[in-house]
Structure formats: C-alpha cells, structure tokens
Amino acid sequence: MALEPSLPAAAQSQQQTHGTVSGRIVDQTGHGVAGADLTLMRDQESVIQEVQSDDDGQFTFAHVPPGPLQLRIVAEGFAAQMVSGTLLFSENYVFPQITLFLATQTTEIYVSPSREEIAQ
C-alpha cells in the first residue's frame, strides 16, 4: 500500500483558510482591458499581491488571506479606480465586472501680469 504525500500542517491550514480573488476589467464598450495593473491590498498601505490583467481583461489572485480587501486598478489611458470587497474563509471571490473610464486630461495655464513698466 503506497502512501500519498501530504502537505505540512501549515500548508494544509493555509489552503483551507485562503481563497482566490478574480474578476474582469473592461472599457466603456465592454471590451477587456489588457495589461491593467491590479494591486490587491488589505488597506491603503498593506499590499497583498500585484498582477496584470490578461488579453481579455481577466485577473486572478491566488492564496489570498480572508478579510476586507481593496483592489486598485491602473491602466494607461484610463482613470485609476479603487473597489472594495470581503473575502471569506476558503472562498473564491469574484468581483463584479469593473468598467474603466477614459482619463480626462486637464491643462492649466497660469498667467500673471508683467512687472515691466511702460514708458510714456
């Protein structure tokens, strides 16, 4: 009788409590946004993982600890976006489809009066 290899207790515990987080990033027309940078965080400063969306805008984070999550999405030409969710123990959490909007560009021009005196 052959014994199957088993994982160390810590790895088994991690597999039982950690889950996955996935979703899809699209533009306003519904097309997937490829190459978006996604950062999964516990709060504004505690980064859990970073990935990029695939050619269809899909992304997946594996082995994510349970708890509240924030997902920051940055893609060239689009306004950055932040969405939140909560991952339960051993859950496979799927964010609802996330639509990115085109970035608006604002140009500001400052004009100040000249200090030159005009001769009369």
Residue pairs with C-beta under 8 A, 6 or more apart in sequence:
6 12
7 15
14 63
16 89
16 90
17 65
17 66
17 89
17 90
18 63
18 64
18 65
18 66
18 90
19 64
19 66
19 87
19 88
19 89
19 90
19 91
19 92
19 93
20 60
20 61
20 62
20 63
20 64
20 92
20 93
21 40
21 60
21 61
21 64
21 69
21 71
21 85
21 87
21 93
21 94
21 95
22 58
22 59
22 60
22 61
22 92
22 93
22 94
22 95
23 58
23 59
23 71
23 94
23 95
23 96
23 97
23 98
24 32
24 53
24 56
24 57
24 58
24 59
24 97
24 98
25 32
25 33
25 36
25 38
25 53
25 57
25 59
25 73
25 75
25 98
25 100
26 32
26 33
26 57
26 97
26 98
26 99
26 100
27 33
27 78
27 99
27 100
27 102
28 99
28 100
28 101
28 102
31 57
32 53
32 54
32 55
32 56
32 57
32 58
33 53
33 57
33 75
33 78
33 100
34 53
34 54
34 55
34 56
34 57
35 52
35 53
35 75
35 76
36 52
36 53
36 57
36 59
36 73
36 74
36 75
36 78
36 100
37 50
37 52
37 73
37 74
37 75
38 50
38 51
38 52
38 53
38 59
38 61
38 71
38 72
38 73
39 47
39 49
39 50
39 71
39 72
39 74
40 47
40 48
40 49
40 50
40 51
40 61
40 64
40 69
40 70
40 71
41 47
41 48
41 69
41 70
41 71
41 72
42 48
42 67
42 68
42 69
42 70
43 70
44 70
48 61
48 64
48 65
48 69
49 61
49 64
51 59
51 60
51 61
52 59
53 59
53 75
64 87
64 93
65 87
66 87
66 88
66 89
66 90
66 91
67 86
67 87
68 84
68 85
68 86
69 84
69 85
69 86
69 87
69 93
70 82
70 83
70 84
71 82
71 83
71 84
71 85
71 95
71 98
72 80
72 81
72 82
73 80
73 81
73 82
73 83
73 98
73 100
74 80
75 100
77 102
77 103
78 100
78 101
78 102
78 103
79 100
79 101
79 102
79 103
79 104
81 98
81 100
83 95
83 98
85 93
85 95
86 93
87 93
